[in-house]
Amino acid sequence: MRQFGYRRFDTSDHSRNNFWIGVIGMGEGYHNNHHAQPRCAAHGLRWWEFDGTRYCIWLLEKCGLAWSVVWPAKKAQHSTDPGPDPTLVISSQAETLA
C-alpha cells in the first residue's frame, strides 16, 4: 500500500498515510506520521485521522499501566507546516517533572 496515500512529513523513506487503513487499523495506517515522530503514541495527528490505538494507550496511562508515554504537542495537531519539527512531540514524563 506504499503507493497509496499522502505524505504530511518529508521523511527519508517512502512511507505514506492512508486514511482507510488508518480507520480499519485503529490508527496504524498513518505510517508517515509514525516515521516522522517514531516515539509518539498517537499516529493520527489531524482531527480526521481516526486513531483508536491512541485512546487505548491513553486509558492504560490513566490506569497506571503505561508510563513515559510520548504524546503529540498541540502544535503538531494544529500545525499547517508539513515539515517535521522535533518540538512537536512532548513526553508525559517531562510534563510531570515540569
N, C-alpha and C positions, 0 to 999 in steps of 0.2 A: 504494500500500500504506500510505499515511499513516494511514488509519483503523484499521488492524490493528496490534496490538502494545501495548506498555506503556511508560510514561514513568517512568524512575527519577529523572530530574532535572527540575526545574521551569524549563525554558528558555523564552525569549521566542517561540519558533516552535512548530510543531505536530509536531516530529519524534518518532518512536517507535522503540523497539527491537522487532525481530521475530525470534524465535528461528529459525524455519525459513529465512528469508532470510539470517540470520547464519550458519547452518551451510552452506547452499549457496554463499553469497558469501564464505566464509572469514573471517567476522567483520565484513563490511561492512554487515550488517543491523542493527547496534546503533547506529542513527543518532542516537538521543537521547543516548547516551553520548558520541558524537563531537561533537555540538553543545555539550554541557556542558564538554568538555575537547578543543577542536579540535586542539591541538598534540600530544596524546598518541598514541603509536604503537599502543597497544593499545585496541581498542574494546570487547572483551569484558572486563568488569570482575568478573563473578561467575564462580565455578568452572564453572557450567553454560553460560556464554556462550562457546561454542567460537569461537576467533579464530585461524585458521590464518595470517593475514597477520602477526600478532604474532610468530610463530615464524620466519617468513621474514625479517622485519626484524631480529629478534634475531640470526639467523645471519649476516646481512650485516654487522651491527655487530661481531660477534665476529671476522669475517674482515677487518675494517678497510675495508669497502666502504660503510658508512653511519656517520655520526658526528653528534654533537649530537642524539641520539635522546632524546625525552622519553617516559619510562615512567611508569605509574601508581605512586604510592606504595602500600605495603602497606595503609595506612589506607583507600585508595579501594577496594581489593578486598574488604575485610572490614567496611567501614562499614555500619551499619544505618540511618544517617541518609541519607534520599534526596536531601537538598538539595546543590547544588553547593558546592564548597569549593576555593578556589584552592590550598590546601596539599595537595591530593590528587594533584598531579602533580609529579614530580621530573624533572630533566634529568640525563642520564648525564654530560654535560659538567660540571655542578655537582658531581656525586659525585666525579669525578676531581680536581677542584680543591680539594675539602674535605679 
